[in-house]
Amino acid sequence: MLSVTSAQLDIWLSTLLYPMVRLLAMISSAPILGNKQVPARVKIGLSVLMAIVIAPTLAPMPDIPLGSPQSLLIMVQQIIIGVSMGFTMRIVFTAVEMAGEFSGLQMGLGFASFYNPQSASSSTVTAQFMGIIATLAFLSMNGHLMLLALVTESFHTLPVGQMMATKSFYTAAQWGATIFAYGLQLSMPLLAALLITNLALGIMTRAAQQLNPFAIGFPITLTVGFFVLSLSLPYLAPMLDRMTTEGLATALKLVKLPPP
């Protein structure tokens, strides 16, 4: 008769539970995978499946009884690690949507806002358009697969039971500042074109004061905005590729142990 002790059961459960918590935290906070329209059963099932696959390749888990305060602390650590990695990649999509917000406001489309399920808030049509482009580019370069491979690699660079270094949080803050600068760079061509357009409209209405700037300005800024946006789309893919690559590298940097 097969007999299983409580210590063996704790080891088996911890081997599966700790990796699953980190995986689920990353999937829930990552872009696309963490979308609210993805059912919770799919997220949990994917986390359990990946935990079962990678569990035999991991180092032995801490010999701590499940349900103890130390075990709960380890679970909190895994949640922090997973959320940090997913949030690092979500910032990339936030920067792209921010570029769309800047463009939409300058084009006069600030009133044309719709509910965005990705951010659970209202955003302009240009922001949602840029977000869709970023999503398609992310999927075309297999970014979702690279993200899952990255969280798998994190169990070797930062084993269960170890916490991220304090410097990692500073790295995450630096990445946030850098990626929002990228968002401004994405919208810079359109902002510059619309600035020149508004200056030309100002000079024209000043020279011919009988012209109504609101009647002629809105269609002109819309036309120029969409024209410049269509011209800048081919140059968007290399920028998104660079931002995604740097985001993955930053996420991996967060889960590296500090040198002794």
LINLIN-V14620 format. One record per residue. SS is DSSP state (~ for helix, > for strand, _ for the rest). Layout:
BEGIN
ss: (SS,SS)
END
This chain:
BEGIN
ss: (_,_,_,_,_,~,~,~,~,~,~,~,~,~,~,~,~,~,~,~,~,~,~,~,~,~,~,~,~,_,_,_,_,_,_,_,_,_,_,~,~,~,~,~,~,~,~,~,~,~,~,~,~,~,~,_,_,_,_,_,_,_,_,_,_,_,_,_,~,~,~,~,~,~,~,~,~,~,~,~,~,~,~,~,~,~,~,~,~,~,~,~,~,~,~,~,~,~,~,~,~,~,~,~,~,~,~,_,_,_,_,_,>,>,>,>,_,_,_,_,>,>,>,>,~,~,~,~,~,~,~,~,~,~,~,~,~,~,~,~,_,_,~,~,~,~,~,~,~,~,~,~,~,~,~,~,~,_,_,_,_,_,_,_,_,~,~,~,~,~,~,~,~,~,~,~,~,~,~,~,~,~,~,~,~,~,~,~,~,~,~,~,~,~,~,~,~,~,~,~,~,~,~,~,~,~,~,_,_,_,_,_,~,~,~,~,~,~,~,~,~,~,~,~,~,~,~,~,~,~,~,~,~,~,~,~,~,~,~,~,~,~,~,~,~,~,~,~,~,~,~,~,~,~,_,_,_,_,_,_)
END
